[in-house]
């Protein structure tokens, strides 16, 4: 059951990223670009969570990689908020 929750979370975050990217393409608002990149990174992090906790054996731990991807995605959004604000 938890694998289904991980996959659902991944698909929802990925759909949000796609919608944000589509909004950026239509309007050209730079904040939408940074937000979509962040959401794609968070989708990757959720996918790694599914892979780590559901598919891989316990001997393989992706804990640090998952948190690194989440941190980079968050830093991208912070960069966009601070340096691209109007």
C-alpha positions as CSV (number, residue, x, y, z in Angstrom):
1,X,0.0,0.0,0.0
2,X,2.8,2.4,0.8
3,X,4.3,1.8,-2.6
4,X,1.1,3.1,-4.2
5,X,1.2,6.2,-2.0
6,X,4.8,6.9,-3.1
7,X,3.9,6.5,-6.8
8,X,0.8,8.7,-6.4
9,X,2.8,11.4,-4.8
10,X,5.4,11.2,-7.6
11,X,2.8,11.5,-10.3
12,X,1.0,14.4,-8.6
13,X,4.2,16.4,-8.1
14,X,5.2,15.6,-11.7
15,X,1.8,16.8,-13.0
16,X,2.3,20.0,-11.0
17,X,5.7,20.5,-12.6
18,X,4.2,20.0,-16.1
19,X,1.4,22.4,-15.5
20,X,3.9,25.0,-14.2
21,X,6.2,24.5,-17.2
22,X,3.2,24.9,-19.5
23,X,2.2,28.1,-17.7
24,X,5.8,29.4,-18.1
25,X,5.7,28.6,-21.8
26,X,2.5,30.6,-22.2
27,X,3.2,33.6,-20.0
28,X,7.0,33.8,-19.8
29,X,6.9,34.5,-16.0
30,X,10.3,33.5,-14.7
31,X,9.0,32.4,-11.3
32,X,7.0,29.7,-13.1
33,X,10.2,28.4,-14.6
34,X,11.9,28.1,-11.3
35,X,8.9,26.6,-9.7
36,X,8.6,24.0,-12.4
37,X,12.3,23.0,-12.1
38,X,11.8,22.7,-8.4
39,X,8.8,20.5,-8.8
40,X,10.6,18.3,-11.3
41,X,13.4,17.8,-8.7
42,X,10.8,17.0,-6.1
43,X,9.2,14.4,-8.4
44,X,12.7,12.9,-8.9
45,X,13.1,12.8,-5.1
46,X,9.7,11.1,-4.7
47,X,10.6,8.6,-7.4
48,X,13.8,7.8,-5.6
49,X,11.8,7.4,-2.4
50,X,9.7,4.8,-4.1
51,X,12.7,3.1,-5.5
52,X,14.6,3.1,-2.2
53,X,11.8,2.0,0.1
54,X,9.8,-0.3,-2.2
55,X,12.0,-1.9,-4.8
56,X,15.6,-2.0,-3.6
57,X,16.8,-4.3,-0.9
58,X,17.5,-2.8,2.5
59,X,21.3,-3.1,2.0
60,X,21.1,-0.3,-0.6
61,X,20.3,3.0,1.0
62,X,19.4,6.1,-1.1
63,X,18.6,8.2,1.9
64,X,21.4,10.8,1.4
65,X,20.8,11.0,-2.4
66,X,17.0,11.6,-1.8
67,X,17.7,14.4,0.6
68,X,20.4,15.9,-1.7
69,X,18.0,16.0,-4.6
70,X,15.3,17.6,-2.5
71,X,17.8,20.2,-1.2
72,X,19.0,21.1,-4.7
73,X,15.4,21.4,-5.9
74,X,14.5,23.7,-3.0
75,X,17.7,25.8,-3.6
76,X,16.6,26.3,-7.2
77,X,13.3,27.7,-6.1
78,X,14.9,29.9,-3.5
79,X,17.3,31.2,-6.1
80,X,14.4,32.1,-8.4
81,X,12.5,33.8,-5.5
82,X,15.5,35.9,-4.4
83,X,17.3,36.9,-7.6
84,X,14.4,36.9,-10.2
85,X,11.8,38.7,-8.2
86,X,10.4,41.8,-9.7
